Amino acid sequence: MDIYVKNSTLLERKVKISNSNGMHARPATKFSEIANKYTSEIRIRTKSKEVDGKSIIELLTLGAENGTEIIISAKGPDAAEALDALEGLVKSKFEEEFMEIRKGIAVSPGVIIREAFMFESEGYRIPRHIIRKEEVEGEVYRLEKAIEDSKKEIHDLEQKVSENLGSEIGSIFGTHRMVLQDVRLKNEIIEKIKKTNFTPEFAVSLALRVYIRKFQDVHDSYLAERVTDIFDIERRLLRNLLGEKREELKNLAEEVVLVAHDLTPSQTASLDTEKVKGFATDVGGRTSHTAIVARALGIPAVVGLGTITTDVFGGDTVIVDGNSGIVIVRPDAETLATYQSKVKSIHVFEEKLATELKDQPSTTRDGKHISIFGNIEFPKETGLNVKYGAEGIGLYRTEFLYLGASSPPTEEEHLEAYTAVVRELKDKPVIIRTLDLGADKFDYLDDRKEGNPFLGCRSIRYCFENPSIFKIQLRAILRASVLGNVKILFPLISSLQELRRAKQIVWETMEELDKENIPFNKNIDMGIMLEVPSSVIIADTLAKECDFFSIGTNDLIQYSLAVDRNNERVAYLYCPVHPAILRLLKLAITAAEENNIPVGICGQMGSEIEYTAPLIGLGLTEFSVAPATIIPEIKKIVRSITFEKAKEIAETAYHFDDPEKTINYLRNIAIDILPEIFEGQKYP
């Protein structure tokens, strides 16, 4: 209950801090701004400290966290009016504590609650630091210098582009220069430095994000697209302000949720999972390479959120729910408590399930064995897969060796990466996929750009064009094959001729090693990924000339349904249980069965537990999944059904004509077996 005491001209009010982050920089700024509008002396105190209510620096030292009771006092002619305004500000949770829920695309399961770390695509952290009063003048000078440096860079760029591409294109950068010359914008930034003691970096970001939001709200596609210009101006200013002092992900001191416009696969792969516990991005799709790496790292992630980078500030509490595709910004107390309980329950359940099932066979109730392997991106993930009961590695993606490198990896670098995994798994299978990238991802040999790289020179096609790169990798795989149960997997095979060509290059490589007296497994298994419709349609022919199939549903769905898997605008069309996809899967599995070769699934569909039963029912005998923590859940489904029941489920799903009905039917089956994962939710 608030206290109102009149003592001479001194007035006091007691109020409780109720926003989740307490009196941090933004609330302190607002409090100070309002307090400075009144002539009365304003103080604020807790049980242990009293400070000047008009000084943002002193307010920040108060240490008033959520739940702290503070007493605001005012003395002077307008004391009552000041207290009314300040009390209202605190009770309104500083006019910022409005929970926002954003729905995106769930790409990596799990739930995490941490403070946000804003990440700029060039590797900058947007700082959120307060400066001392005596530093203000120098920081304003630093801002002005950064503006001038940026203007000069843009002027030079404008001239160069105009000379090479014409003045119409060059004028784009002239607009950037005019924005930096805008006196009003400059004064807004300087005011934030002088009045709120923000660093120029944070003041720049704060001011420009206001304009970014305004552009995004404009109902004009051309104007809305100009938001990229503002982002570009922000990046240029930050680069000139920070220089070599920029704060990078590798320097993180605390655990955070990473918030970014986008993350490249190489940036995602370099994340320190000891510090980065989850991430949320404006763009991206559920089967993008970034999403794949997130699952491999085992961190919750939601992408395709649209404007999350402008909805969140560094330091905000953020909940990333990678199970449902929801990101909650500045959660209220009730929501925060609910999710904290949820995180604890999920962790306890996962550990209990892993302990119970780790050493149990992955066999249906009527005795059919279903192998469960792990997908990995990096050698360090092997141990986690073994811990959760993987029977081997069904997909070892090798792209990490190429991404971010200035030159192709050497044979020894390949060999080191492969032997580390093979030795740890001993006699368990390790299926190593050959390079599955295109020249759009690395240009140290080929800087030609393609209009549509997904349909261009990528994967096995790139290897055929660059046999020296291909053979270096094959030599390393073959050398590692003497250490364990290694198999070769060729991606993007679309014809029998491509399969034969790939095998021929392997045989040539074997001959080279033989001449050098280097040992290898001469009978190494060679399989193909079925990930384009043509390969599935001729699967009966391909099965006669390879040792196994691995179905790559990520690309198979993309190519079959004409859905760009990285485009969040058409994400709703990406459907693993589309009738056409189920028919293609049945076609591939039948071809493998008739030719007596193993068939597994390594795409994301195999890692989603609602699809486990129907895939078994279609005849699938091997799953290769990620993250490793999903393995006990897949095993639980396998051990809870009979093969006959799985066939019934597949038959029912096979005859639905509405994918949404199919998904709801399959999800309810999974819920009955694992209600803890879905919190008992049923679907109509």
C-alpha positions in Angstrom: 0.0 0.0 0.0 1.3 3.4 -0.9 2.3 5.9 1.8 1.5 9.6 1.5 3.1 11.7 4.2 3.0 15.4 4.4 5.9 16.9 6.4 6.3 20.6 5.9 7.0 20.8 2.1 8.4 17.2 1.9 6.1 14.6 0.3 6.8 10.9 0.1 5.3 8.0 -1.8 6.1 4.3 -1.3 5.8 2.1 -4.4 7.1 -1.3 -5.6 9.3 -1.9 -8.7 7.3 -4.4 -10.7 9.0 -4.5 -14.1 11.0 -7.7 -14.7 14.4 -6.1 -15.1 14.1 -3.5 -12.4 15.7 0.0 -12.5 18.0 -0.7 -15.4 19.1 1.8 -18.0 15.9 2.5 -19.9 13.6 2.8 -16.8 16.3 5.0 -15.1 16.4 7.2 -18.1 12.7 7.7 -18.1 12.6 8.4 -14.4 15.4 10.9 -14.7 13.8 12.6 -17.7 10.5 13.1 -15.8 12.1 14.1 -12.6 14.1 16.8 -14.4 10.9 18.5 -15.6 10.1 19.6 -12.1 11.9 22.2 -10.0 11.4 20.3 -6.7 14.3 18.3 -5.3 13.6 14.6 -5.8 15.2 11.7 -4.0 14.7 8.0 -4.1 15.7 5.5 -1.5 15.6 1.8 -0.7 16.3 0.1 2.7 20.0 0.4 2.1 20.6 3.4 -0.2 19.4 6.9 -1.1 20.2 8.7 -4.4 19.3 11.8 -6.4 16.2 11.0 -8.5 17.4 13.4 -11.2 20.7 11.7 -11.8 20.6 8.7 -14.1 24.0 7.6 -12.9 22.9 7.5 -9.3 19.7 5.8 -10.2 21.6 3.0 -11.8 23.7 2.5 -8.7 20.5 2.1 -6.6 20.3 -1.6 -7.5 16.5 -1.6 -7.4 15.5 -5.0 -8.8 12.0 -6.4 -9.5 10.1 -6.5 -6.2 12.1 -3.7 -4.5 10.1 -1.2 -2.5 11.3 2.3 -3.1 10.4 5.6 -1.4 10.2 8.6 -3.7 10.4 12.0 -1.9 10.0 15.5 -3.3 10.5 18.9 -1.8 9.5 22.1 -3.5 6.6 24.0 -5.1 5.6 21.3 -7.5 6.4 18.3 -5.3 2.9 16.8 -5.5 2.7 17.0 -9.3 6.2 15.4 -9.5 5.3 12.5 -7.2 2.0 11.9 -9.2 4.0 11.6 -12.4 6.8 9.5 -11.0 4.5 7.1 -9.1 2.5 6.6 -12.2 5.7 5.9 -14.2 6.8 3.2 -11.8 3.3 1.6 -11.6 3.1 1.5 -15.4 6.3 -0.5 -15.3 8.1 2.4 -16.8 5.8 2.4 -19.8 8.0 -0.3 -21.4 7.0 -3.4 -19.5 4.4 -4.5 -22.1 4.9 -8.1 -22.9 5.2 -8.9 -26.6 4.6 -12.3 -28.1 6.1 -13.0 -31.5 5.2 -16.1 -33.5 7.9 -17.4 -35.8 9.1 -20.7 -37.2 10.4 -23.3 -34.6 13.6 -24.7 -35.9 15.4 -26.2 -32.9 13.5 -27.6 -29.9 13.8 -26.5 -26.2 12.9 -23.5 -24.1 15.3 -21.0 -22.7 15.0 -17.8 -20.7 17.8 -15.3 -20.8 18.6 -11.6 -21.4 18.9 -10.6 -25.0 22.2 -10.0 -26.8 21.7 -7.9 -29.9 24.0 -9.1 -32.7 24.7 -7.2 -35.8 25.5 -9.2 -38.9 29.1 -7.9 -39.2 29.9 -9.2 -35.8 29.2 -6.1 -33.7 27.4 -6.2 -30.4 25.3 -3.2 -30.0 26.6 -1.9 -26.7 24.4 -0.8 -23.9 26.8 1.2 -21.7 26.4 4.3 -19.6 29.1 7.0 -19.6 30.1 9.3 -16.8 29.2 13.0 -17.0 32.8 14.0 -17.5 32.9 11.8 -20.6 30.0 13.4 -22.4 31.9 16.0 -24.3 34.5 13.5 -25.6 31.8 11.1 -26.6 29.9 13.7 -28.6 33.1 14.5 -30.4 33.6 10.8 -31.2 30.0 10.7 -32.6 30.6 13.7 -34.8 33.8 12.3 -36.1 32.1 9.0 -36.9 29.4 10.9 -38.8 32.0 12.8 -40.8 34.0 9.6 -41.5 30.8 7.8 -42.6 29.8 10.7 -44.9 33.2 10.7 -46.5 33.0 6.9 -47.1 29.6 7.2 -48.6 30.6 10.2 -50.8 33.6 8.1 -52.2 31.3 5.1 -52.7 28.7 7.2 -54.4 31.3 8.6 -56.9 32.7 5.1 -57.6 29.3 3.5 -58.1 28.2 6.4 -60.3 31.3 6.1 -62.5 30.9 2.3 -62.8 27.2 1.7 -62.8 25.6 5.1 -63.5 24.4 8.1 -61.5 21.0 6.6 -60.9 22.5 3.7 -58.9 25.0 5.9 -57.3 22.2 8.2 -56.0 21.2 5.4 -53.6 24.2 6.3 -51.5 23.5 10.0 -51.9 20.4 9.3 -49.9 22.5 7.7 -47.2 24.7 10.8 -47.1 21.7 13.1 -46.8 20.4 11.0 -43.9 23.7 11.5 -42.1 23.5 15.3 -42.8 20.1 15.5 -41.2 20.5 18.0 -38.4 17.4 16.7 -36.5 18.7 13.2 -36.5 22.1 14.3 -35.3 20.6 16.4 -32.5 18.4 13.5 -31.4 21.5 11.3 -31.0 23.5 14.0 -29.2 20.6 14.7 -26.9 20.5 11.0 -25.8 24.3 11.2 -25.0 24.0 14.5 -23.1 20.7 14.0 -21.2 20.8 10.2 -20.6 24.5 9.5 -20.6 24.3 6.8 -23.2 27.3 5.8 -25.3 27.2 7.1 -28.9 26.9 3.5 -30.1 23.7 2.8 -28.1 22.3 6.3 -28.8 22.8 5.7 -32.6 21.1 2.4 -32.4 18.2 3.7 -30.3 17.5 6.7 -32.5 17.7 4.8 -35.8 15.6 1.9 -34.6 12.8 4.4 -34.1 13.0 5.3 -37.8 13.3 1.6 -38.7 10.0 0.9 -37.0 8.4 3.8 -38.7 9.5 2.6 -42.1 8.3 -0.9 -41.3 4.9 0.4 -40.4 4.4 2.2 -43.7 1.9 0.5 -46.0 4.0 1.1 -49.1 6.3 -1.7 -50.2 8.9 0.6 -51.7 9.1 2.8 -48.6 9.0 -0.3 -46.3 12.0 -1.7 -48.1 14.0 1.4 -47.3 14.5 -0.1 -43.9 17.6 -1.8 -45.3 19.1 1.7 -46.0 18.7 2.6 -42.3 20.2 -0.6 -41.2 23.1 0.1 -43.5 23.6 3.6 -42.1 23.5 2.1 -38.6 26.1 -0.5 -39.4 28.4 2.1 -41.0 28.2 4.4 -38.0 28.8 1.5 -35.6 31.8 0.4 -37.5 33.3 3.9 -37.4 32.5 4.3 -33.7 33.7 0.9 -32.5 36.6 0.1 -34.9 38.7 -2.6 -33.3 36.9 -2.2 -30.0 33.8 -4.0 -31.1 32.5 -6.7 -28.8 32.2 -10.1 -30.4 30.3 -13.2 -29.4 33.5 -14.9 -28.3 33.9 -12.3 -25.6 30.6 -12.9 -23.9 30.8 -13.1 -20.1 27.2 -14.2 -19.4 24.6 -16.6 -20.8 22.4 -14.9 -23.4 19.7 -15.3 -26.0 21.1 -14.1 -29.3 18.8 -11.8 -31.3 19.8 -11.0 -34.9 18.4 -10.2 -38.3 20.0 -13.3 -39.6 22.9 -15.7 -38.9 25.0 -17.3 -41.5 25.7 -21.1 -41.1 29.3 -20.2 -40.2 28.3 -17.7 -37.6 25.9 -20.2 -36.1 28.5 -22.9 -36.1 31.0 -20.6 -34.2 28.5 -19.9 -31.4 29.8 -20.7 -27.9 27.0 -22.8 -26.5 28.4 -22.3 -23.1 27.2 -18.7 -23.4 24.7 -18.5 -26.3 21.7 -20.6 -25.0 19.3 -19.8 -27.8 18.6 -17.5 -30.7 15.9 -15.6 -32.5 16.1 -14.0 -36.0 14.0 -11.8 -38.2 14.4 -14.1 -41.2 15.0 -17.8 -42.0 13.3 -21.1 -42.6 12.8 -24.3 -40.7 15.2 -26.3 -42.9 17.8 -23.6 -43.6 21.4 -24.5 -42.9 21.3 -22.1 -40.0 18.4 -24.1 -38.5 20.2 -27.4 -39.1 23.3 -26.1 -37.2 21.1 -24.9 -34.4 19.6 -28.3 -33.9 23.0 -29.9 -34.1 24.2 -27.6 -31.3 21.1 -28.4 -29.3 20.1 -24.8 -28.6 16.5 -23.6 -28.9 15.9 -21.4 -31.9 13.0 -19.5 -33.6 13.4 -17.8 -36.9 11.2 -15.9 -39.4 10.1 -13.5 -36.6 10.0 -10.5 -39.0 10.9 -7.5 -36.7 12.4 -9.1 -33.6 15.5 -7.0 -33.9 13.5 -3.8 -33.5 11.2 -5.3 -30.9 14.0 -6.2 -28.5 16.7 -4.2 -26.8 19.9 -5.6 -25.3 19.2 -6.6 -21.7 15.5 -7.4 -22.2 14.4 -10.7 -20.7 13.5 -13.0 -23.6 11.9 -16.4 -23.7 12.7 -18.6 -26.7 10.2 -21.5 -27.1 11.8 -23.6 -29.8 9.0 -26.2 -29.4 6.1 -23.9 -30.4 8.0 -21.2 -32.4 7.2 -18.5 -29.9 9.4 -15.7 -28.6 8.2 -13.7 -25.6 9.8 -10.3 -25.0 9.7 -8.8 -21.6 7.4 -11.5 -20.1 5.1 -10.5 -17.2 5.6 -12.1 -13.8 2.9 -14.8 -14.4 4.3 -15.8 -17.9 7.8 -15.8 -16.6 6.9 -18.1 -13.7 5.0 -20.5 -16.0 8.0 -20.8 -18.4 10.5 -21.2 -15.6 8.4 -24.1 -14.3 8.1 -25.5 -17.9 11.9 -25.3 -18.4 12.5 -27.3 -15.2 9.9 -29.9 -16.1 11.2 -30.4 -19.6 14.8 -30.9 -18.2 13.7 -33.4 -15.6 11.6 -35.3 -18.0 14.3 -35.5 -20.7 17.0 -36.7 -18.3 14.6 -39.3 -16.8 13.7 -40.6 -20.2 17.3 -40.7 -21.4 18.4 -42.6 -18.3 15.5 -45.1 -18.6 16.0 -45.8 -22.3 19.7 -45.4 -23.1 20.5 -49.1 -22.9 17.1 -50.4 -24.0 16.8 -51.7 -27.6 14.9 -49.6 -30.1 12.4 -52.3 -30.9 8.7 -52.2 -31.5 6.4 -54.1 -29.1 6.1 -56.9 -31.7 9.9 -57.2 -32.1 10.8 -55.1 -35.2 14.2 -53.3 -34.7 14.4 -49.7 -35.8 17.9 -48.2 -35.8 18.3 -44.7 -34.4 21.4 -42.8 -35.4 22.5 -39.2 -34.8 23.1 -36.3 -37.2 26.2 -34.3 -36.5 27.9 -31.2 -37.8 31.0 -31.3 -35.7 33.2 -34.1 -34.1 32.5 -32.7 -30.6 28.8 -33.8 -30.9 29.6 -37.5 -31.0 29.8 -38.0 -27.3 26.4 -36.4 -26.7 24.9 -38.7 -29.3 26.4 -41.7 -27.5 25.2 -40.5 -24.2 21.6 -40.4 -25.5 21.7 -43.8 -27.0 22.6 -43.3 -30.7 23.5 -46.5 -32.5 25.9 -44.6 -34.7 26.1 -41.5 -36.9 23.7 -41.7 -39.8 24.7 -38.3 -41.2 28.0 -36.6 -40.7 27.7 -33.2 -42.4 31.2 -32.1 -43.4 30.5 -28.5 -44.6 31.9 -27.0 -41.4 35.4 -27.8 -42.8 34.7 -25.4 -45.7 32.6 -22.6 -44.3 34.5 -19.6 -43.2 37.8 -21.0 -44.5 40.0 -18.9 -46.9 41.0 -22.1 -48.8 39.8 -25.7 -49.1 40.6 -28.0 -46.2 43.6 -30.2 -46.6 43.5 -34.0 -46.6 44.9 -34.1 -43.1 42.3 -31.6 -41.8 39.6 -33.9 -43.2 41.2 -37.0 -41.8 41.5 -35.5 -38.3 37.8 -34.6 -38.3 36.8 -38.1 -39.4 39.1 -40.2 -37.3 38.0 -38.3 -34.1 34.4 -39.5 -34.7 35.3 -43.0 -36.0 37.6 -43.8 -33.0 35.0 -42.6 -30.5 32.3 -44.8 -32.0 34.6 -47.9 -32.6 32.6 -50.4 -34.6 29.4 -48.4 -34.8 28.5 -47.0 -38.3 29.6 -43.5 -39.4 28.0 -42.3 -42.6 30.0 -39.4 -44.0 28.3 -37.2 -46.5 30.5 -35.7 -49.2 30.5 -31.9 -49.7 27.0 -30.6 -49.9 27.5 -26.9 -50.6 27.7 -24.7 -53.7 29.9 -21.9 -54.9 27.5 -19.5 -53.3 28.8 -20.5 -49.9 32.6 -20.3 -50.6 34.3 -18.5 -53.5 38.0 -19.2 -53.1 38.0 -21.2 -56.3 34.9 -19.9 -58.2 33.5 -16.4 -57.8 30.8 -16.9 -60.4 27.3 -16.0 -59.0 24.2 -18.0 -59.7 20.7 -16.6 -59.9 19.3 -19.7 -58.3 22.0 -21.6 -56.4 19.5 -24.2 -55.1 19.1 -25.4 -58.7 22.7 -24.7 -59.7 26.2 -26.1 -59.3 26.1 -27.4 -55.8 26.8 -30.6 -53.9 27.8 -33.5 -56.1 27.7 -31.2 -59.2 30.2 -28.9 -57.6 32.4 -31.9 -56.8 32.3 -33.1 -60.4 33.4 -29.6 -61.5 36.2 -29.6 -58.9 37.5 -33.2 -58.8 40.6 -32.2 -56.9 38.5 -30.9 -54.0 36.3 -34.0 -54.2 39.3 -36.4 -54.2 41.0 -34.8 -51.2 37.8 -35.5 -49.2 37.4 -39.0 -50.6 41.1 -39.9 -49.8 40.5 -38.8 -46.1 37.2 -40.8 -45.9 38.9 -43.9 -47.3 41.9 -43.6 -45.0 39.5 -43.3 -42.0 37.6 -46.4 -43.2 40.2 -48.8 -41.8 39.5 -47.5 -38.3 35.9 -48.4 -38.1 32.5 -48.9 -39.9 32.7 -45.9 -42.3 30.3 -45.4 -45.2 30.2 -42.8 -48.0 27.0 -40.8 -48.8 26.6 -38.9 -52.0 24.2 -35.9 -51.9 21.9 -34.5 -54.7 22.1 -37.5 -57.0 19.4 -37.0 -59.6 20.3 -39.6 -62.2 22.0 -43.0 -62.6 24.8 -41.4 -64.5 25.7 -39.2 -61.6 25.8 -42.2 -59.2 28.0 -44.1 -61.6 30.3 -41.0 -62.0 30.6 -40.5 -58.3 31.5 -44.2 -57.7 34.0 -44.1 -60.6 35.8 -41.2 -58.9 35.9 -43.2 -55.6 37.4 -46.2 -57.5 40.0 -43.9 -59.0 40.9 -42.6 -55.6 41.2 -46.1 -54.3 43.7 -46.9 -57.0 45.8 -43.8 -56.1 45.9 -44.9 -52.5 46.7 -48.4 -53.4 49.7 -47.2 -55.4 50.9 -45.3 -52.4 50.4 -48.3 -50.1 47.9 -46.5 -48.0 45.4 -48.8 -46.4 41.6 -48.4 -46.8 38.5 -50.5 -46.8 38.1 -51.8 -50.4 34.5 -52.8 -49.7 33.3 -49.6 -48.3 29.5 -49.0 -48.6 28.4 -46.2 -50.9 24.9 -44.8 -50.6 22.9 -41.9 -52.0 20.7 -39.2 -50.6 17.2 -39.3 -52.1 16.4 -35.6 -52.0 15.1 -34.7 -55.5 11.9 -36.1 -57.1 13.8 -37.6 -60.1 15.9 -39.8 -57.8 12.8 -41.1 -56.0 11.0 -41.8 -59.2 13.9 -43.9 -60.4 14.8 -45.3 -57.0 14.2 -48.9 -58.2 17.0 -48.4 -60.8 19.4 -46.6 -58.4 18.9 -49.2 -55.7 20.6 -51.8 -57.9 23.8 -49.8 -58.0 24.2 -48.5 -54.5 24.4 -50.0 -51.0 21.9 -47.9 -49.1 19.4 -45.0 -49.3 19.2 -42.0 -47.0 16.1 -39.8 -47.6 16.9 -36.1 -47.3 13.4 -34.7 -46.7 14.5 -31.1 -46.3 15.4 -30.8 -50.0 12.9 -33.4 -51.2 10.0 -31.4 -49.8 11.5 -28.1 -51.1 11.9 -29.4 -54.6 8.7 -31.4 -54.8 6.4 -28.6 -53.4 8.4 -25.7 -55.0 8.9 -24.1 -51.6 12.1 -22.1 -50.9 13.0 -23.5 -47.5 14.7 -20.2 -46.5 11.7 -18.0 -47.3 9.6 -17.4 -44.3 6.8 -15.9 -46.5 6.0 -19.3 -48.0 6.9 -21.4 -44.9 3.3 -22.4 -44.5 3.5 -24.4 -47.7 6.4 -26.5 -46.5 4.5 -29.7 -45.3 6.2 -33.1 -44.7 2.9 -34.9 -44.8 1.6 -33.4 -48.0 0.0 -36.3 -49.9 2.7 -36.0 -52.6 5.5 -36.3 -50.1 4.0 -39.4 -48.5 3.7 -41.1 -51.9 7.3 -40.2 -52.7 8.5 -41.7 -49.4 6.5 -44.9 -50.0 8.0 -45.2 -53.5 11.5 -44.8 -52.2 11.1 -47.3 -49.3 9.4 -49.9 -51.5 12.3 -49.7 -54.0 14.8 -50.2 -51.2 12.9 -53.2 -49.8 12.6 -54.9 -53.2 16.3 -54.5 -53.7 17.2 -55.6 -50.2 19.1 -52.5 -49.2 18.7 -50.4 -46.0 16.7 -47.2 -46.2 16.9 -44.4 -43.6 15.8 -40.8 -43.2 18.2 -38.1 -42.2 16.1 -35.0 -42.9 14.2 -32.9 -40.3 11.0 -34.9 -40.7 12.7 -37.9 -39.0 13.5 -35.7 -36.0 9.8 -34.7 -35.4 8.2 -37.3 -33.1 4.7 -37.0 -34.6 6.1 -38.5 -37.8 7.9 -41.5 -36.2 5.0 -43.9 -36.2 3.8 -43.4 -39.8 7.4 -43.5 -41.1 7.9 -46.9 -39.4 4.5 -48.0 -40.9 5.7 -47.0 -44.4 8.6 -49.4 -43.9 11.4 -47.1 -42.7 14.0 -49.0 -40.7 16.6 -46.3 -39.8 16.3 -42.8 -38.4 19.1 -40.3 -38.2 18.1 -37.4 -36.0 19.2 -34.2 -34.3 19.6 -32.9 -31.7 20.8 -35.8 -29.7 18.3 -35.1 -26.9 15.5 -36.2 -29.3 16.8 -39.8 -29.5 15.1 -41.0 -26.3 11.8 -39.5 -27.4 12.0 -41.3 -30.8 12.9 -44.5 -29.0 9.9 -44.1 -26.7 7.6 -43.9 -29.6 9.2 -47.0 -31.2 8.9 -49.0 -28.0 5.3 -48.0 -27.5 3.8 -49.3 -30.7 3.6 -52.4 -32.7 4.7 -52.6 -36.4 1.2 -53.6 -37.3 -0.2 -50.5 -35.5 2.4 -48.3 -37.3 1.2 -49.7 -40.6 -2.4 -48.8 -39.7 -1.4 -45.3 -38.8 0.6 -44.9 -42.0 -2.3 -46.2 -44.1 -4.8 -43.7 -42.5 -2.4 -40.8 -42.9 -1.7 -41.9 -46.5 -5.4 -41.4 -47.4 -6.0 -37.9 -45.9 -6.4 -35.3 -48.6 -5.9 -32.4 -46.2 -2.3 -32.0 -44.7 -3.6 -30.2 -41.7 -5.9 -33.1 -40.8 -3.0 -35.4 -41.2 -0.7 -33.4 -38.9 -3.4 -33.2 -36.2 -4.1 -36.9 -36.4 -0.4 -37.8 -36.1 0.2 -35.3 -33.4 -2.6 -36.7 -31.2 -1.0 -40.1 -31.5 2.3 -38.8 -30.4 0.6 -36.9 -27.5 -0.9 -40.1 -26.2 2.5 -41.6 -26.0 4.5 -38.6 -24.8 2.1 -36.1 -23.3 4.9 -34.4 -21.4 6.4 -33.0 -24.6 3.1 -31.5 -25.7 1.8 -30.6 -22.2 -1.3 -32.8 -22.9 -2.6 -30.5 -25.7 -5.0 -32.1 -28.1 -5.8 -31.1 -31.6 -9.1 -31.3 -33.4 
